[in-house]
Amino acid sequence: MSKKLLAIFLLFTLLLPSVFAVESGESWARLYKRLDDIDQKHAVLQNIVSLDDRSLESFLSSSLDDLVYGNLSYFRENRATYDSWEALVRTLVKELGDIKAQSASSTIMDIVETTDSSLLKAEAMVALGRMRALEYAPDIALILRNLNFNTRGDLASAEIEAYGAVVALERLRDDVGFEPLFYATVGWYRDRVTTDAERALLSFDDVASRLNTILLSASDYREKRQCLELALRSDASAEQKAQIITTSLQEGLRYAESDATRARRLAELRLAAMKGMVDTKLTTEALPALLKEVLEERSSDEALLAILALGADGGDEAVEILSQRIRYYNDRQASGLGLTFEEDSTLRQLIFALGEAGNEKGLMALKEMTYFNYTPGITRQAREAVKRISGE
């Protein structure tokens, strides 16, 4: 066989499946139109969908219009045929979304607004997301916002719709969807919706800055904490993460609560901010002073974490704060007052933090400790911290 004939044969072999696929799709479409039984139409449609043929967009779109507005819409009004109508419409909507058929977007949005079926509404919203029908992003964002308020009696159906809205907004990635997605992450939903909402949220650009804005406006301390934790998990820059850590701690110190539950949540916000600082070793100029306030005015648990955060900072201001606290205990020890169990734990944490900081400005306070009558364990820890800072 000549090279020319071989090339023609190979080209024919490659084109043959697509030619048959087009003919097959058109044949199925003609059969679909001839059938009157809605279940039979659905069976034929399944074969059409399996072809994944984008050239059939016009047929699929007009078929959906006929079911929603045209001659076949009567199946929707008949109780005996409604389930079959919905199944057929869902299959069409899904396929139109899969092939990104924006020609059908207005019909699909009408379905979202008019159907009583949560499954169909969710499928329709997902399809709008897949075809990136951005003009409907505000409508879907509003749907999710209203669902977040949890005012409906049928929570199972509401959750299905919320899932569809979350998936759609993730695909659309329009700014209008960011805030509803955030509140879905702290909403009443089960893990499937909240987890998907978190994933969708983290797919946006400039996540940390957006979350910082929500953090400042949120009234619930759990929501503020969620802003922080999501930002730290995002791909934001170190500078942006350091800023939201700072904002979180500022917010945590700004308020005082008499209600026990709100006071606990406020403390959890401060603890989360300090833990974020320790884990990331990120800092800003404002943080040492904020940590000093925690160290002096908050509970022992918070104070211990503040000490670690100051050590993670490691700058001159942070080390000076730690050194001053050690000198305070040195003065107490010199006066013969001794240490309580809690004070012993705090002092050991201070020594550890100075060692972690590795800043030579902390050497003097540690060396001074060896001249006071501390327990052998504390003295040994102070000497080890000195060696660590000195590089010995």
Legacy VTK file of the C-alpha trace (Angstrom):
# vtk DataFile Version 3.0
C-alpha trace
ASCII
DATASET POLYDATA
POINTS 392 float
0.000 0.000 0.000
1.405 3.435 -0.980
1.998 6.084 1.635
-0.759 8.218 0.097
-3.324 5.420 0.311
-2.210 4.606 3.862
-2.710 8.234 4.887
-6.205 8.284 3.364
-7.080 5.040 5.145
-5.895 6.342 8.505
-7.811 9.614 8.073
-10.979 7.692 7.197
-10.491 5.469 10.262
-10.201 8.508 12.505
-13.216 10.308 11.062
-15.514 7.296 10.876
-16.500 7.205 14.592
-17.355 10.909 14.630
-19.441 10.584 11.455
-21.359 7.687 12.945
-21.717 9.578 16.234
-23.272 12.591 14.481
-25.609 10.348 12.500
-26.423 8.382 15.652
-27.141 11.565 17.616
-29.396 12.942 14.889
-31.182 9.597 14.618
-31.837 9.475 18.349
-33.015 13.088 18.261
-35.504 12.292 15.469
-36.768 9.299 17.428
-37.131 11.415 20.589
-39.304 13.922 18.721
-41.571 11.223 17.311
-42.293 9.594 20.663
-45.263 10.724 22.764
-44.637 8.680 25.933
-42.509 10.662 28.361
-40.775 7.610 29.833
-39.822 6.437 26.364
-38.497 9.906 25.611
-36.334 9.659 28.723
-34.958 6.295 27.653
-33.981 7.734 24.264
-32.521 10.819 25.888
-30.208 8.624 27.962
-28.690 7.346 24.701
-28.312 10.901 23.408
-26.617 12.022 26.611
-24.142 9.144 26.446
-22.813 10.570 23.155
-21.810 13.842 24.853
-22.344 15.550 21.496
-22.119 19.362 21.683
-23.589 19.670 18.195
-26.937 18.642 19.714
-27.111 21.767 21.902
-29.934 23.300 19.889
-32.000 20.100 20.050
-31.409 19.693 23.785
-32.207 23.339 24.509
-35.425 23.300 22.488
-36.427 20.005 24.123
-36.071 21.631 27.534
-38.103 24.649 26.389
-40.852 22.317 25.191
-40.964 20.621 28.597
-41.009 23.900 30.517
-43.077 26.175 28.279
-44.415 24.174 25.361
-46.599 21.202 24.488
-44.958 18.849 26.963
-45.361 21.146 29.968
-48.715 19.492 30.722
-46.769 16.519 32.086
-45.643 18.878 34.834
-49.211 19.627 35.874
-50.346 16.002 35.951
-49.591 14.215 39.240
-49.380 10.852 37.475
-46.642 12.062 35.128
-44.858 14.697 37.220
-42.093 12.378 38.459
-41.326 11.321 34.897
-41.357 14.962 33.768
-38.928 15.926 36.529
-36.567 13.033 35.766
-36.498 13.986 32.081
-35.942 17.667 32.853
-33.151 16.863 35.302
-31.364 14.768 32.683
-31.654 17.564 30.129
-30.532 20.235 32.579
-27.507 18.214 33.632
-26.456 17.541 30.047
-26.892 21.183 29.056
-24.696 22.140 31.981
-22.105 19.532 31.071
-21.817 20.825 27.496
-21.858 24.450 28.771
-24.899 25.352 26.691
-25.444 28.983 27.654
-28.309 29.164 25.164
-30.402 27.334 27.766
-29.408 29.471 30.758
-32.581 31.578 30.952
-34.818 28.486 30.854
-32.726 26.792 33.523
-32.920 29.886 35.724
-36.703 29.866 35.306
-36.650 26.304 36.621
-34.631 27.426 39.643
-37.185 30.127 40.401
-40.353 28.123 39.815
-39.777 24.484 40.747
-40.863 23.057 44.076
-38.403 20.184 43.738
-35.218 20.746 45.717
-33.355 18.156 43.668
-34.296 19.823 40.392
-33.507 23.286 41.744
-30.084 22.123 42.926
-29.368 20.409 39.588
-30.378 23.568 37.735
-28.106 25.784 39.832
-25.184 23.411 39.329
-25.811 23.500 35.570
-25.750 27.309 35.591
-22.426 27.138 37.377
-20.991 24.659 34.899
-21.946 26.817 31.931
-20.641 29.908 33.801
-23.860 31.848 33.456
-22.425 34.787 35.387
-25.520 36.925 34.947
-27.283 34.667 37.448
-24.554 34.700 40.107
-26.371 37.389 42.175
-29.585 35.326 42.139
-27.823 32.152 43.280
-25.873 34.078 45.919
-29.162 35.445 47.278
-30.641 31.944 47.396
-27.696 30.696 49.462
-27.795 33.775 51.692
-31.456 33.114 52.519
-30.801 29.406 53.125
-27.991 30.298 55.550
-30.583 31.935 57.826
-32.223 28.523 58.396
-35.823 29.759 58.358
-37.391 26.815 56.534
-39.080 23.886 58.154
-37.866 21.265 55.678
-34.158 21.247 56.468
-33.359 18.246 54.283
-34.680 19.996 51.170
-33.028 23.267 52.143
-29.697 21.513 52.506
-29.999 19.986 49.025
-30.614 23.440 47.573
-27.722 24.899 49.557
-25.414 22.244 48.155
-26.472 23.131 44.610
-25.921 26.842 45.268
-22.461 26.219 46.762
-21.327 24.116 43.804
-22.687 26.709 41.374
-20.991 29.632 43.115
-17.711 27.726 43.173
-17.894 27.341 39.394
-19.028 30.925 38.806
-16.405 32.383 41.173
-18.064 35.777 41.135
-17.368 38.270 43.933
-21.039 38.371 44.875
-20.846 34.735 45.996
-17.975 35.126 48.446
-19.847 36.308 51.525
-22.760 33.812 51.240
-20.198 31.043 50.806
-18.392 32.171 53.948
-21.561 32.124 56.031
-22.341 28.671 54.643
-19.055 27.469 56.181
-20.366 28.397 59.637
-23.988 27.582 58.879
-26.359 24.961 60.190
-25.563 22.471 57.430
-23.924 19.081 57.720
-20.304 18.518 56.771
-20.894 17.954 53.055
-22.185 21.491 52.503
-19.812 23.264 54.901
-16.772 21.410 53.549
-17.693 22.191 49.949
-18.357 25.818 50.893
-14.875 26.058 52.422
-13.313 24.582 49.290
-15.279 26.985 47.107
-14.276 29.937 49.253
-10.588 29.076 49.125
-10.710 28.963 45.312
-11.275 32.742 45.132
-8.521 35.294 44.623
-7.379 37.545 47.486
-9.059 35.309 50.070
-7.264 36.684 53.139
-8.152 40.312 52.426
-11.796 39.432 51.841
-11.894 37.420 55.058
-10.219 40.237 56.958
-13.067 42.523 55.900
-15.716 40.027 57.050
-13.826 39.498 60.313
-14.056 43.195 61.154
-17.788 43.372 60.447
-18.890 40.043 61.952
-20.632 40.224 65.324
-20.267 36.544 66.222
-16.844 35.628 67.605
-17.082 32.176 66.042
-17.414 33.820 62.648
-14.372 35.983 63.344
-12.418 32.889 64.303
-13.549 31.084 61.156
-12.248 34.006 59.070
-8.844 33.616 60.695
-8.665 29.851 60.333
-9.745 29.875 56.686
-7.231 32.606 55.857
-4.423 30.611 57.455
-5.381 27.590 55.350
-5.484 29.622 52.150
-2.743 30.353 49.624
-2.507 33.928 50.888
0.891 35.569 51.246
2.751 35.545 54.554
2.100 39.280 54.891
-1.649 38.818 54.457
-1.750 35.973 56.970
0.241 37.995 59.491
-2.236 40.851 59.065
-5.296 38.713 59.752
-3.582 37.210 62.812
-3.062 40.759 64.050
-6.641 41.780 63.260
-7.976 38.709 65.072
-5.993 39.410 68.226
-6.975 43.080 68.133
-10.628 42.078 67.877
-10.157 39.563 70.663
-8.826 42.260 72.969
-11.225 44.988 71.884
-14.252 43.573 73.640
-15.230 42.396 77.121
-18.155 40.049 77.713
-20.146 39.334 80.855
-22.007 36.443 79.247
-20.048 33.256 79.893
-20.588 31.756 76.427
-19.600 34.896 74.550
-16.603 35.395 76.860
-15.444 31.842 76.103
-15.790 32.375 72.353
-13.891 35.642 72.622
-11.068 33.857 74.455
-11.081 31.152 71.768
-10.569 33.875 69.156
-7.511 35.185 71.018
-6.137 31.674 71.479
-6.635 30.879 67.773
-4.787 34.055 66.776
-1.835 33.264 69.040
-1.745 29.639 67.940
-1.711 30.813 64.338
1.268 33.007 65.145
3.150 30.182 66.866
2.444 27.733 64.035
3.381 30.109 61.225
5.999 32.248 63.024
4.494 35.243 61.275
4.376 38.608 62.997
3.738 42.332 62.562
4.938 45.399 64.421
1.675 45.550 66.369
1.731 42.006 67.738
4.295 42.216 70.589
2.306 44.956 72.360
-0.909 42.987 71.915
0.731 39.856 73.308
2.026 41.823 76.280
-1.563 42.815 77.039
-2.620 39.171 76.940
0.305 38.218 79.158
-0.590 40.788 81.794
-4.388 40.733 81.769
-5.729 37.371 80.615
-5.971 33.849 81.992
-2.950 31.661 82.656
-3.743 29.485 79.617
-3.745 32.532 77.372
-0.633 33.908 79.046
1.305 30.703 78.392
0.380 30.806 74.708
1.226 34.513 74.526
4.717 33.676 75.823
5.186 31.114 73.071
3.943 33.623 70.500
6.451 36.212 71.743
9.161 33.617 71.338
7.938 32.904 67.801
8.176 36.623 67.074
11.769 36.707 68.308
12.240 40.425 67.677
13.855 42.871 70.105
10.535 44.154 71.470
9.156 40.659 72.033
12.369 39.470 73.712
12.416 42.513 75.977
8.877 41.704 77.149
9.945 38.130 77.951
13.128 39.321 79.693
11.168 41.743 81.876
8.908 38.929 83.035
11.909 36.788 83.933
13.417 39.673 85.905
10.126 39.975 87.780
10.507 36.373 88.933
14.186 36.959 89.698
13.151 39.788 92.050
10.572 37.558 93.717
13.120 34.806 94.134
15.624 37.250 95.624
12.985 38.331 98.155
12.504 34.726 99.228
8.883 34.609 98.061
9.358 31.460 95.986
7.123 30.238 93.175
3.662 28.731 93.100
3.040 25.781 90.825
1.448 28.103 88.230
4.354 30.554 88.442
6.828 27.700 88.035
5.068 26.676 84.795
5.042 30.270 83.547
8.757 30.739 84.261
9.671 27.532 82.440
7.622 28.715 79.467
9.465 32.062 79.508
12.838 30.326 79.458
11.760 28.052 76.622
10.404 31.000 74.599
13.634 32.977 74.946
15.584 29.949 73.786
13.253 29.583 70.802
13.615 33.276 69.960
17.374 32.896 69.643
17.865 36.626 70.185
21.013 37.646 72.088
19.090 40.402 73.838
17.551 37.695 75.996
20.913 36.395 77.271
21.333 38.701 80.244
18.004 37.868 81.878
18.739 34.156 81.511
22.280 34.440 82.877
21.024 36.403 85.878
18.848 33.444 86.832
21.887 31.388 87.762
22.555 33.760 90.693
19.234 33.094 92.385
18.202 30.086 94.343
15.983 28.424 91.733
15.453 24.694 91.655
18.157 22.702 89.831
15.682 21.952 87.032
14.944 25.622 86.298
18.618 26.594 86.554
19.582 23.834 84.137
16.879 24.915 81.681
18.113 28.528 81.828
21.716 27.434 81.105
20.547 25.317 78.155
18.656 28.299 76.751
21.803 30.430 77.040
23.796 27.809 75.137
21.133 27.614 72.488
21.139 31.378 71.935
24.939 31.563 72.020
25.273 28.669 69.622
27.461 26.729 72.025
LINES 1 393
392 0 1 2 3 4 5 6 7 8 9 10 11 12 13 14 15 16 17 18 19 20 21 22 23 24 25 26 27 28 29 30 31 32 33 34 35 36 37 38 39 40 41 42 43 44 45 46 47 48 49 50 51 52 53 54 55 56 57 58 59 60 61 62 63 64 65 66 67 68 69 70 71 72 73 74 75 76 77 78 79 80 81 82 83 84 85 86 87 88 89 90 91 92 93 94 95 96 97 98 99 100 101 102 103 104 105 106 107 108 109 110 111 112 113 114 115 116 117 118 119 120 121 122 123 124 125 126 127 128 129 130 131 132 133 134 135 136 137 138 139 140 141 142 143 144 145 146 147 148 149 150 151 152 153 154 155 156 157 158 159 160 161 162 163 164 165 166 167 168 169 170 171 172 173 174 175 176 177 178 179 180 181 182 183 184 185 186 187 188 189 190 191 192 193 194 195 196 197 198 199 200 201 202 203 204 205 206 207 208 209 210 211 212 213 214 215 216 217 218 219 220 221 222 223 224 225 226 227 228 229 230 231 232 233 234 235 236 237 238 239 240 241 242 243 244 245 246 247 248 249 250 251 252 253 254 255 256 257 258 259 260 261 262 263 264 265 266 267 268 269 270 271 272 273 274 275 276 277 278 279 280 281 282 283 284 285 286 287 288 289 290 291 292 293 294 295 296 297 298 299 300 301 302 303 304 305 306 307 308 309 310 311 312 313 314 315 316 317 318 319 320 321 322 323 324 325 326 327 328 329 330 331 332 333 334 335 336 337 338 339 340 341 342 343 344 345 346 347 348 349 350 351 352 353 354 355 356 357 358 359 360 361 362 363 364 365 366 367 368 369 370 371 372 373 374 375 376 377 378 379 380 381 382 383 384 385 386 387 388 389 390 391
